């Protein structure tokens, strides 16, 4: 495999980033498909299911030897939305995905009990939350979260990166 400096711009590859820690404090990694934009910089091709603070289209940098220390270089304006369900997620996905697609969003990841979507913030938080809360009401054993609007360290401080997208005309 060529080293990073020999790889071509726009080449698709996989990176692993720290999504959290397990019960023993060891890092848990999520494998993500990205596009190399320049040496050390990557574009997210899909919103992650567990890694915080990233969404489809975001450009980030990461040292190959430190998958916990990634830095956002440019935001795409996409919100990463994560849905979890105790039961099989298929009925929820069949209901929700067409509604997300009507808003210009996409289903980026699907597992047996989880979904990750991307929706652009310009749709508006109220519209997005109405859709997601409606799905959660219909599927009582489900819950959803934003994956990239809160500080990745404390999980509660809003990042406000969306202000630059919402305030443009």
C-alpha positions in Angstrom: 0.0 0.0 0.0 1.4 3.4 -0.9 2.3 5.8 1.9 0.1 8.9 2.4 2.3 11.2 0.4 2.0 8.8 -2.6 -1.8 8.5 -2.5 -3.9 10.4 -5.1 -6.2 13.3 -4.2 -9.8 12.2 -4.1 -8.8 8.6 -3.4 -11.4 6.7 -1.3 -10.0 5.0 1.8 -10.9 4.0 5.3 -9.8 5.6 8.6 -10.5 4.6 12.1 -11.4 7.3 14.6 -12.1 7.1 18.3 -15.8 6.9 19.0 -15.5 6.6 22.8 -14.2 4.2 25.4 -15.3 0.8 26.6 -16.0 -0.2 30.2 -12.3 -0.8 30.8 -11.4 2.7 29.4 -9.9 1.4 26.2 -10.7 3.3 23.0 -13.5 2.1 20.8 -12.8 2.8 17.1 -15.3 3.3 14.3 -14.1 2.6 10.7 -15.2 5.4 8.3 -15.1 5.8 4.6 -13.4 9.0 3.5 -12.0 10.7 0.5 -8.4 12.0 0.7 -8.5 15.7 -0.2 -4.8 16.4 0.6 -2.1 14.8 2.6 -3.5 14.4 6.1 -7.0 15.8 5.2 -10.1 13.8 4.5 -13.7 14.4 3.5 -16.4 12.3 5.3 -18.4 10.4 2.7 -21.1 9.4 5.2 -22.2 10.6 8.6 -20.7 8.3 11.3 -22.9 6.3 13.7 -20.8 6.8 16.8 -17.9 9.3 16.2 -18.9 12.7 17.4 -18.6 16.1 15.8 -18.5 14.9 12.2 -21.0 14.6 9.4 -21.1 13.7 5.7 -19.1 16.2 3.7 -17.1 17.6 6.5 -13.3 18.0 5.9 -11.1 17.0 8.8 -7.5 16.3 9.5 -6.1 13.5 11.6 -2.6 12.3 12.5 -2.3 8.7 11.5 -0.9 7.8 15.0 -3.6 9.6 17.0 -7.2 8.7 15.9 -8.7 10.5 18.9 -7.3 13.9 17.8 -9.1 14.9 14.7 -9.7 18.5 13.8 -12.6 19.9 11.7 -11.2 22.0 8.9 -14.5 22.8 7.1 -18.1 22.0 7.8 -20.5 20.8 5.1 -23.6 22.1 6.8 -24.9 18.6 7.3 -26.3 17.4 10.6 -25.4 13.8 11.6 -28.5 12.2 13.1 -28.4 8.9 14.9 -31.4 6.7 15.6 -31.3 3.7 17.9 -34.0 1.1 18.5 -34.2 -1.9 20.9 -35.9 -4.0 18.3 -35.0 -4.5 14.6 -34.5 -1.2 13.0 -36.0 -2.2 9.6 -39.6 -1.0 10.1 -38.3 2.4 11.4 -35.9 2.6 8.4 -38.7 1.8 6.0 -40.8 4.6 7.5 -38.1 7.3 8.1 -35.7 7.0 5.1 -38.3 8.1 2.4 -39.2 11.1 4.6 -35.5 12.1 5.1 -34.9 11.7 1.3 -37.9 14.1 0.6 -35.9 16.7 2.6 -32.7 16.0 0.6 -31.1 13.9 3.2 -29.6 10.4 3.1 -29.3 7.2 5.0 -25.6 6.8 5.6 -25.3 3.8 7.9 -27.6 1.0 8.9 -27.1 -1.8 11.5 -29.6 -4.1 13.1 -30.5 -1.6 15.8 -29.2 1.8 14.5 -29.4 4.3 11.7 -27.2 7.3 10.8 -28.7 10.0 8.5 -27.4 13.3 7.1 -29.7 16.3 6.7 -28.6 19.8 5.8 -29.1 22.3 8.6 -30.8 24.8 6.3 -33.9 22.5 6.4 -34.2 24.0 9.9 -34.0 22.4 13.3 -37.8 22.7 13.9 -38.6 20.8 10.7 -36.0 18.1 11.3 -37.0 17.6 14.9 -40.7 17.4 14.0 -39.9 14.5 11.6 -37.6 12.7 14.1 -39.8 13.1 17.1 -42.8 11.9 15.0 -40.8 8.7 14.1 -39.8 8.2 17.7 -43.5 8.5 18.8 -44.5 5.9 16.2 -41.7 3.6 17.2 -41.8 3.9 21.0 -38.7 1.8 21.6 -36.5 4.2 19.6 -34.5 7.3 20.4 -32.5 9.8 18.2 -29.6 12.1 18.8 -27.6 14.7 16.9 -24.1 13.5 16.4 -22.4 16.8 15.6 -23.9 19.7 17.4 -22.5 19.4 20.9 -18.9 19.6 22.1 -17.4 16.1 21.8 -15.7 16.3 25.2 -18.6 17.3 27.4 -21.5 16.3 25.1 -23.7 19.3 26.2 -22.1 22.5 25.0 -23.6 23.6 21.6 -21.0 24.2 19.0 -23.0 26.8 17.0 -21.2 26.0 13.7 -24.6 26.1 12.0 -24.9 29.8 12.5 -22.8 30.5 9.4 -25.2 28.3 7.3 -28.5 29.6 8.8 -27.6 33.3 8.5 -26.8 33.2 4.8 -29.3 34.1 2.1 
